[in-house]
Amino acid sequence: MTGPRTGEYRPAPPEPALGPAAAHLAAAEEAARRADFGTALRERYRAVTRGLEQRGILEVQRARTARETAQAATAVLPGEATELPSAAHSFDEVVYGGRPAAEAEYRRLEQADRYSVAPPPKLAPAEIAEQRRTRKPKTARRKKSREPLELPALLRDWRFWAVLAGILAVLFLIYLVTHLSMPPSTPHDTQQPTTAPPPTTAPHHPPKVKPPDFGSGDDSIFQRLPDWAAFGGLQFLIAWITVLWWRGRRRGTVVREPRPVEAPASELLAGQAGLYRKSRDHDHVAAGLRAATLRRLRPALGVTAATPPELVTAALSARTGSDPALMRGALYDPVPDRATLEVVAAQLEWIEAEVL
């Protein structure tokens, strides 16, 4: 990021590692004695934040922004923390916007500070988690439970069952071919005696007669089979084809892709802000701020995304009592440089605070 006047490159501030409120208070007073009011304002606001947490007014939360701290404090202490929203605005402009802090801003925060003097902090969540990890685990009671029977690896392999089913299917087909290809047996007459009487005369050889042609059979293969083999085999064949189709189209289980880096949301926000500063695309940054502001203002104004800008500026002017040209400049006019972007950001925040 570049400074507003010098033009030198200024990197985005690192993620703060907050300590006790007393440490930030001492750092703020030391910076004020050196007339470094930017550092003094930053450390004083952090001292107030840690004091609110150490007093038990706010929960300990490391990813809370300055504005969220002010909103939470005013919600819990509606009549006491009225100066914190303006101090949070100055904190954001000084720390993330690179604007130099004035002595009057620090003195106002110093007079409004009633929370930095607080009892010593309790253990941080990270320290508590570390202690829980290093604590010896309790000896669990031995439960008399039978271990589940584990099948061999061969029986758990679906390919083994596929081969076995294929062998059974081949054997079944061989059985069908060998038994259905046999000629039909000749029917016997049950009325004739089983044994013939001995011949009394010489055997008479009748002339050879050509056997009758019975023609081709009209019975189907399912009529020659038992019912359990015909219908059970057909169902097994359908089930086997369904299993093959299901296994053939599977793409495997869903596997979670490991992420190369796990970054907190606050660090991602700071990195995105640094990229915006480096790109110097002020119109793009202003468009993002304006879109977010309009998305929050439309329900309160009773307008939609398709409402013309003239009607939006007229509605805002009626709600805030300001000049419509000022509203249009904050929401729709081009942003050529950084100074204009800072003014637009401040105007958007003011408009949102007035309407909401």
C-alpha positions as CSV (number, residue, x, y, z in Angstrom):
1,M,0.0,0.0,0.0
2,T,1.2,3.5,-0.7
3,G,1.0,6.4,1.7
4,P,-1.4,9.3,0.9
5,R,1.4,11.9,0.5
6,T,4.8,10.3,0.4
7,G,3.9,7.6,-2.3
8,E,6.1,5.0,-0.5
9,Y,5.0,1.3,-0.3
10,R,3.4,0.3,3.0
11,P,2.5,-3.4,3.5
12,A,-0.7,-4.5,5.0
13,P,-0.6,-4.7,8.8
14,P,0.0,-8.3,10.2
15,E,-2.6,-10.1,12.2
16,P,-2.4,-8.8,15.8
17,A,-1.5,-11.2,18.6
18,L,-3.5,-9.6,21.5
19,G,-2.1,-9.8,25.0
20,P,-3.3,-8.6,28.3
21,A,-5.1,-5.2,28.4
22,A,-2.4,-3.8,30.7
23,A,0.3,-4.5,28.2
24,H,-1.5,-2.7,25.4
25,L,-2.3,0.2,27.7
26,A,1.4,0.6,28.6
27,A,2.3,0.4,24.9
28,A,-0.3,3.1,24.1
29,E,0.9,5.5,26.8
30,E,4.5,5.0,25.8
31,A,3.6,5.7,22.1
32,A,1.7,8.8,23.2
33,R,4.7,10.1,25.0
34,R,6.7,9.7,21.8
35,A,3.9,11.6,19.9
36,D,3.3,8.4,17.8
37,F,-0.5,8.8,18.0
38,G,-1.1,6.2,15.3
39,T,0.5,3.4,17.4
40,A,-1.1,4.9,20.5
41,L,-4.6,4.8,19.0
42,R,-4.1,1.3,17.9
43,E,-2.8,0.0,21.2
44,R,-5.4,1.9,23.2
45,Y,-8.3,0.4,21.2
46,R,-6.8,-3.0,21.7
47,A,-6.5,-2.4,25.4
48,V,-10.2,-1.5,25.5
49,T,-11.1,-4.6,23.6
50,R,-9.0,-6.9,25.8
51,G,-10.4,-5.1,28.9
52,L,-14.0,-5.8,27.8
53,E,-13.0,-9.4,27.4
54,Q,-11.2,-9.7,30.7
55,R,-14.1,-8.1,32.5
56,G,-16.5,-10.7,31.1
57,I,-18.5,-8.1,29.1
58,L,-17.6,-9.6,25.8
59,E,-16.6,-13.1,24.9
60,V,-13.0,-13.8,23.9
61,Q,-12.9,-13.8,20.1
62,R,-9.7,-13.2,18.1
63,A,-11.3,-12.7,14.7
64,R,-13.6,-9.8,15.8
65,T,-13.0,-6.5,14.0
66,A,-12.9,-3.1,15.5
67,R,-16.4,-2.3,14.3
68,E,-17.8,-5.6,15.5
69,T,-16.3,-4.9,18.9
70,A,-17.9,-1.5,19.1
71,Q,-21.3,-2.8,18.0
72,A,-21.1,-5.7,20.6
73,A,-20.1,-3.3,23.3
74,T,-22.9,-0.8,22.6
75,A,-25.4,-3.6,22.5
76,V,-24.3,-4.8,25.9
77,L,-23.7,-1.4,27.4
78,P,-26.1,0.9,25.5
79,G,-25.6,4.0,27.6
80,E,-21.8,3.7,28.4
81,A,-20.0,2.7,25.2
82,T,-21.3,5.4,22.9
83,E,-17.8,6.7,21.9
84,L,-16.6,3.3,20.7
85,P,-18.1,3.4,17.1
86,S,-16.3,6.6,16.2
87,A,-13.1,5.3,17.8
88,A,-13.5,2.0,15.7
89,H,-13.9,4.1,12.5
90,S,-10.7,6.0,13.3
91,F,-8.9,2.7,14.2
92,D,-9.8,1.2,10.7
93,E,-8.7,4.3,8.9
94,V,-5.4,4.5,10.7
95,V,-4.5,0.8,10.9
96,Y,-5.9,-0.4,7.5
97,G,-6.2,2.8,5.6
98,G,-2.8,4.2,6.4
99,R,-4.1,7.5,7.5
100,P,-2.0,9.3,10.2
101,A,-3.8,9.7,13.5
102,A,-4.4,13.1,15.2
103,E,-3.7,13.7,18.8
104,A,-7.3,14.7,19.4
105,E,-8.5,11.3,18.2
106,Y,-6.3,9.6,20.8
107,R,-7.3,11.9,23.5
108,R,-11.0,11.3,22.9
109,L,-10.4,7.6,23.1
110,E,-8.3,8.1,26.2
111,Q,-11.2,10.0,27.9
112,A,-13.7,7.4,26.9
113,D,-11.6,4.5,28.1
114,R,-13.1,3.0,31.2
115,Y,-12.4,-0.7,30.4
116,S,-8.6,-1.2,29.9
117,V,-7.9,-1.4,33.6
118,A,-9.2,-5.0,34.1
119,P,-8.3,-8.1,36.1
120,P,-5.6,-10.4,34.6
121,P,-6.9,-12.5,31.7
122,K,-7.8,-16.1,31.9
123,L,-6.1,-18.7,29.8
124,A,-6.7,-18.2,26.1
125,P,-8.6,-20.9,24.2
126,A,-5.5,-22.0,22.4
127,E,-3.7,-22.5,25.8
128,I,-6.6,-24.4,27.2
129,A,-6.7,-26.6,24.2
130,E,-3.0,-27.2,24.5
131,Q,-3.4,-28.2,28.2
132,R,-6.2,-30.6,27.2
133,R,-4.0,-32.2,24.6
134,T,-1.1,-32.6,27.0
135,R,-3.3,-33.9,29.9
136,K,-3.0,-37.6,30.5
137,P,-6.0,-39.5,29.2
138,K,-8.2,-41.1,31.8
139,T,-8.1,-44.9,32.0
140,A,-11.3,-46.1,30.4
141,R,-13.2,-48.9,32.0
142,R,-12.8,-52.2,30.4
143,K,-16.0,-53.3,28.8
144,K,-16.7,-56.9,28.3
145,S,-17.7,-56.8,24.8
146,R,-17.1,-59.3,22.1
147,E,-15.0,-58.2,19.2
148,P,-16.8,-58.4,15.9
149,L,-15.8,-61.3,13.7
150,E,-13.6,-60.1,10.9
151,L,-13.9,-62.0,7.7
152,P,-10.8,-62.9,5.7
153,A,-9.7,-60.5,3.0
154,L,-10.7,-63.0,0.3
155,L,-14.3,-63.1,1.4
156,R,-14.4,-59.3,1.6
157,D,-13.3,-58.9,-2.0
158,W,-16.2,-58.5,-4.4
159,R,-14.1,-59.9,-7.2
160,F,-14.0,-63.3,-5.5
161,W,-17.8,-63.4,-5.4
162,A,-18.0,-62.2,-9.0
163,V,-15.8,-65.1,-10.1
164,L,-17.8,-67.6,-8.0
165,A,-21.1,-66.4,-9.4
166,G,-19.6,-66.7,-12.9
167,I,-18.6,-70.3,-12.3
168,L,-22.0,-71.2,-11.0
169,A,-23.6,-69.6,-14.0
170,V,-21.4,-71.6,-16.4
171,L,-22.2,-74.8,-14.6
172,F,-25.9,-74.0,-14.7
173,L,-25.7,-73.4,-18.5
174,I,-23.8,-76.7,-18.9
175,Y,-26.5,-78.5,-16.9
176,L,-29.2,-77.0,-19.1
177,V,-27.5,-77.9,-22.3
178,T,-26.8,-81.5,-21.3
179,H,-30.2,-82.2,-20.0
180,L,-32.4,-80.4,-22.5
181,S,-30.6,-81.9,-25.5
182,M,-31.7,-85.5,-24.6
183,P,-34.5,-87.1,-26.8
184,P,-37.8,-87.5,-25.2
185,S,-38.5,-90.9,-23.7
186,T,-41.1,-93.3,-25.3
187,P,-44.4,-93.5,-23.4
188,H,-45.3,-96.9,-22.1
189,D,-48.8,-98.4,-22.2
190,T,-49.8,-99.2,-18.7
191,Q,-52.6,-101.6,-19.7
192,Q,-50.3,-104.2,-21.3
193,P,-48.7,-106.8,-19.0
194,T,-45.1,-106.3,-18.1
195,T,-44.2,-109.9,-19.2
196,A,-45.2,-111.5,-22.5
197,P,-46.3,-115.2,-22.7
198,P,-43.8,-117.6,-24.3
199,P,-44.3,-117.9,-28.1
200,T,-46.2,-121.1,-29.2
201,T,-45.4,-120.7,-32.9
202,A,-42.5,-119.6,-34.9
203,P,-42.0,-115.9,-34.8
204,H,-43.5,-113.9,-37.6
205,H,-41.4,-111.1,-38.8
206,P,-43.7,-108.3,-40.0
207,P,-42.6,-106.0,-42.8
208,K,-40.6,-103.1,-41.8
209,V,-42.7,-100.0,-41.3
210,K,-41.3,-96.5,-41.5
211,P,-41.7,-94.8,-38.1
212,P,-44.1,-92.0,-38.0
213,D,-42.8,-88.4,-38.2
214,F,-44.0,-86.6,-35.0
215,G,-42.7,-83.2,-36.2
216,S,-40.9,-80.6,-34.1
217,G,-41.9,-80.0,-30.5
218,D,-43.9,-77.0,-29.5
219,D,-42.9,-76.9,-25.8
220,S,-40.5,-74.1,-24.6
221,I,-37.4,-74.4,-22.5
222,F,-39.2,-73.0,-19.5
223,Q,-41.8,-75.8,-19.6
224,R,-39.1,-78.5,-19.5
225,L,-37.4,-76.9,-16.5
226,P,-38.6,-77.0,-12.9
227,D,-40.4,-73.9,-11.7
228,W,-37.6,-73.0,-9.2
229,A,-35.0,-73.3,-11.9
230,A,-36.9,-71.4,-14.6
231,F,-38.0,-68.4,-12.6
232,G,-35.2,-68.4,-10.1
233,G,-32.6,-68.5,-12.9
234,L,-34.2,-65.6,-14.7
235,Q,-34.3,-63.5,-11.6
236,F,-30.7,-64.3,-10.9
237,L,-29.7,-63.3,-14.4
238,I,-31.5,-60.0,-14.1
239,A,-29.9,-59.3,-10.7
240,W,-26.4,-60.3,-12.0
241,I,-26.7,-57.9,-15.0
242,T,-27.9,-55.1,-12.6
243,V,-24.9,-55.6,-10.4
244,L,-22.5,-55.6,-13.3
245,W,-24.0,-52.3,-14.6
246,W,-23.9,-50.7,-11.2
247,R,-20.3,-51.7,-10.5
248,G,-19.2,-50.7,-14.0
249,R,-20.6,-47.1,-13.8
250,R,-19.2,-46.3,-10.3
251,R,-16.4,-43.7,-10.0
252,G,-15.3,-44.6,-6.5
253,T,-16.0,-42.9,-3.2
254,V,-15.9,-39.1,-2.7
255,V,-12.5,-38.2,-1.3
256,R,-11.9,-34.9,0.4
257,E,-9.1,-33.0,-1.4
258,P,-6.5,-31.8,1.0
259,R,-6.0,-28.0,1.1
260,P,-2.5,-26.7,0.9
261,V,-3.1,-23.9,3.4
262,E,-5.7,-23.3,6.2
263,A,-5.9,-19.6,6.7
264,P,-8.2,-17.7,9.0
265,A,-10.8,-15.4,7.5
266,S,-9.2,-12.3,9.0
267,E,-5.9,-13.1,7.3
268,L,-7.6,-13.6,4.0
269,L,-9.4,-10.3,4.3
270,A,-6.1,-8.5,5.1
271,G,-4.4,-10.2,2.1
272,Q,-7.3,-9.2,-0.2
273,A,-7.0,-5.6,1.0
274,G,-3.3,-5.6,0.3
275,L,-4.0,-6.8,-3.3
276,Y,-6.5,-4.1,-3.8
277,R,-4.0,-1.5,-2.6
278,K,-1.3,-2.9,-4.9
279,S,-3.6,-2.9,-7.9
280,R,-4.7,0.7,-7.4
281,D,-8.0,-0.1,-9.1
282,H,-10.0,2.4,-7.1
283,D,-13.1,2.1,-9.2
284,H,-13.2,-1.7,-8.6
285,V,-12.8,-1.3,-4.8
286,A,-15.4,1.4,-4.7
287,A,-17.8,-0.8,-6.7
288,G,-17.4,-3.6,-4.2
289,L,-18.1,-1.2,-1.2
290,R,-21.0,0.4,-3.0
291,A,-22.6,-3.0,-3.9
292,A,-22.4,-4.2,-0.3
293,T,-23.8,-0.9,1.0
294,L,-26.7,-0.9,-1.4
295,R,-27.5,-4.5,-0.7
296,R,-27.9,-3.7,3.0
297,L,-29.8,-0.4,2.3
298,R,-32.4,-1.6,-0.2
299,P,-34.7,-3.4,2.3
300,A,-34.8,-0.2,4.5
301,L,-35.4,2.1,1.6
302,G,-38.0,-0.2,-0.1
303,V,-36.2,-0.3,-3.4
304,T,-34.8,-3.2,-5.6
305,A,-31.7,-3.7,-7.7
306,A,-33.7,-2.6,-10.8
307,T,-34.5,0.8,-9.2
308,P,-32.9,3.7,-11.2
309,P,-30.1,5.6,-9.5
310,E,-32.2,8.8,-9.4
311,L,-34.9,7.2,-7.2
312,V,-32.3,5.6,-4.9
313,T,-30.5,9.0,-4.4
314,A,-33.9,10.7,-3.8
315,A,-34.9,8.1,-1.2
316,L,-31.5,8.4,0.6
317,S,-31.7,12.2,0.5
318,A,-35.2,12.1,2.1
319,R,-34.0,9.7,4.8
320,T,-30.8,11.5,5.7
321,G,-31.7,15.1,4.8
322,S,-28.6,15.6,2.6
323,D,-28.1,16.9,-0.9
324,P,-29.0,14.4,-3.6
325,A,-25.8,15.3,-5.5
326,L,-23.8,14.2,-2.4
327,M,-25.6,10.9,-2.4
328,R,-25.1,10.3,-6.1
329,G,-21.4,11.1,-5.7
330,A,-21.0,8.6,-2.9
331,L,-22.9,5.8,-4.7
332,Y,-22.4,6.2,-8.5
333,D,-19.7,8.8,-9.5
334,P,-16.3,7.5,-10.7
335,V,-13.4,7.2,-8.3
336,P,-10.2,8.4,-10.0
337,D,-7.7,8.3,-7.0
338,R,-7.2,7.1,-3.5
339,A,-8.2,10.3,-1.8
340,T,-11.6,10.1,-3.5
341,L,-11.9,6.4,-2.5
342,E,-11.3,7.3,1.2
343,V,-14.0,10.0,1.0
344,V,-16.4,7.6,-0.7
345,A,-15.7,4.9,2.0
346,A,-16.4,7.4,4.8
347,Q,-19.6,8.6,3.1
348,L,-20.9,5.1,2.6
349,E,-20.3,4.3,6.2
350,W,-22.0,7.5,7.3
351,I,-25.0,6.8,5.0
352,E,-25.4,3.3,6.3
353,A,-25.2,4.5,9.9
354,E,-27.9,7.2,9.3
355,V,-30.3,4.9,7.4
356,L,-29.9,1.7,9.5
